[in-house]
Amino acid sequence: MHIDPAMVMAILMIGGIGVIGIVQTIKTWLKLSGGLALVLTLVVSFGATALVLSQAHAFTWLAFVLYGLIVFGEASGLYKVIKA
């Protein structure tokens, strides 16, 4: 399966403020840190991935898992996939 960097960017930028902005806002509101913050990032990343893939009519379970993990890595700062 080919990973499209444009699709990753589309998922990361969902809702205008992006996955990272959504996660940071919720973390601040709920005062989350550590493992709970990672769980939140995971949930938001996979939710955004499902939404964008569904809207693009590109949803498959393989795409969902692969893109979800890539978006999670980017949003959490654990892994830098997209080069600036």
PEQUIKA-V763212 format. One record per pair of residues at least 6 apart in sequence whose ideal C-beta (glycine too) atoms are under 7 Angstrom apart, sorted by the first residue. I is the first residue (numbers start at 1). GAP is how many residues later the second one is. D is the distance in whole Angstrom. If there is no record, write none. Layout:
i: (I & I)
gap: (GAP & GAP)
d: (D & D)
//
This chain:
i: (1 & 1 & 1 & 3 & 3 & 5 & 7 & 8 & 8 & 8 & 8 & 8 & 9 & 10 & 11 & 11 & 11 & 11 & 11 & 11 & 12 & 12 & 12 & 12 & 12 & 14 & 14 & 14 & 15 & 19 & 19 & 19 & 19 & 19 & 20 & 22 & 23 & 23 & 23 & 23 & 26 & 27 & 27 & 32 & 38 & 41 & 41 & 41 & 42 & 45 & 45 & 45 & 45 & 46 & 48 & 49 & 49 & 49 & 49 & 50 & 53 & 53 & 53 & 53 & 70 & 73 & 73 & 74 & 74)
gap: (61 & 62 & 65 & 63 & 67 & 77 & 60 & 59 & 62 & 63 & 73 & 74 & 73 & 42 & 8 & 37 & 38 & 41 & 56 & 60 & 6 & 7 & 59 & 62 & 63 & 34 & 37 & 38 & 7 & 25 & 26 & 29 & 52 & 56 & 55 & 22 & 17 & 18 & 21 & 52 & 14 & 10 & 13 & 8 & 38 & 31 & 34 & 35 & 30 & 23 & 26 & 27 & 30 & 22 & 23 & 15 & 18 & 19 & 22 & 14 & 6 & 10 & 11 & 14 & 11 & 6 & 8 & 7 & 8)
d: (6 & 7 & 6 & 6 & 7 & 6 & 6 & 7 & 6 & 6 & 6 & 6 & 6 & 6 & 7 & 5 & 5 & 5 & 6 & 5 & 6 & 5 & 6 & 6 & 7 & 4 & 6 & 6 & 6 & 6 & 6 & 5 & 6 & 5 & 5 & 6 & 6 & 5 & 5 & 6 & 6 & 5 & 6 & 6 & 6 & 6 & 5 & 5 & 5 & 6 & 4 & 4 & 5 & 4 & 7 & 6 & 5 & 4 & 5 & 6 & 4 & 6 & 6 & 7 & 5 & 3 & 6 & 5 & 6)
//
